[in-house]
């Protein structure tokens, strides 16, 4: 395997870490509620803390990769993720959970924009959207893995092993990337080259890119709002539907599996100029599935099918939005653009678990909860329809 492909494979694992780590706390929640005898809504702050940290890291630290090199940012951030993830396993109070999860998010936010920008640089221009989406699909794979192995990890070592196992894996990956990544920036068919032109953190807000940035940020923010509203409370909602803790953990894999399939499918259409059609299809099907949730009851098979469809819209579309954005910017401002979108998007991501927690505290049924999610997806459909105009204006 040549070096660019090896690096892309390792980046896929980094994205898996993101998906696993973001799913870990919601999956641990039912076990923590039982062990600590605390109401589920009390963990809203811990669920949102990682997202707040992710936004801060993406805005203030991630764009530094455009100036000082992405290798240092990626390897250093992974080391902090490992430490904070292991630290989460030692938490015994809500304050400790909030602190460690915030630090985890801070490191993720500084790492992910640089991984995405490096991926776009390594990708073939003709397959840039598909490559970015494929590597970003590691997020879904990581979340699927978390859902599938959580029951086993809990049986072997309690909820703490969910975080201990991840921390050790992340640390090993950081060491490997330290030795594999070149010191200089990389581009397609070139493993070592002169660094790209240094970009400014505020470059995406300059006149040539402002329309694209406004749409990109709004589109991403609205979608991650509904994504984290669902993913943060999905295990709890499934237990409310009278499914077992083990079944609830495993069913989250179907939600993330739908996200993986949806993200790759939309990106395939984006590379062929039919992105608007693809976004409209997955959002429309997800909204229809929201209305069908009431008929699922405790039927695990029906829940699995509905969660695949919902996941394609709520979880898959953000992967495709990142892929779509690769055509909005030149390489030297791409990390800054992603960092800005992720940072502002964290406002939506932070709000998602909090709004979901408010609905849970008011005893909303699973169907009522999901129906609330329909409104932001309708907004996403409208923003997707505007994306061709923004790309054309930006090119001009």
CORZI-V423837 format. One record per helix or strand of 3 or more residues. SS is the DSSP state (2 for helix, 1 for strand). FROM is the first residue (numbers start at 0). TO is the last residue. Records with the same first field share a line. If there is no record, write none. Layout:
BEGIN
SS: FROM-TO, FROM-TO
END
This chain:
BEGIN
2: 2-35, 39-59, 61-67, 69-88, 93-121, 124-135, 137-156, 159-179, 202-204, 209-239, 244-269, 274-294, 299-324, 330-360, 365-371, 373-394
END
